[in-house]
Amino acid sequence: MKHLLIACGGLALVAAPAVAGDPIEVIASDDAVEARVYHGDLDLQSKAGNGALKARVTNAARKLCLTPGVQPLNIWQDERSCYSTAKADGFAQADAFYNAPRGSVIVQTMVISGR
């Protein structure tokens, strides 16, 4: 029995990264540019959970809006505007989750938009 529990525990540790995956999904279409940020694994009403969600939002906004490398000024300005808008949108949602009455947050994914 002891060996079975150890084997199951080891299997759970190996499978955990595959189940967790990337908590950010970027979706781009002609109509919208948005990212879905998974947060079902976070306690949104703790400072640590709120900070982790804001870090995910910042990463999602970066993936959503910014292109690596040097860009012409007009494209850089558009990208920075998109980034700022998406980040502000996500931070506002994160703060709303943090300030919600305890136990009332039941969603597991939030959507941020750069436009």
Secondary structure, 3 states (H helix, E strand, C coil): CHHHHHHHHHHHHHHHHHHHCCCEEEEECCCCEEEEEECCCCCCCCHHHHHHHHHHHHHHHHHHHCCCCCCCHHHHHHHHHHHHHHHHHHHHHHHHHHHCCCCCCCCCEEEEECC
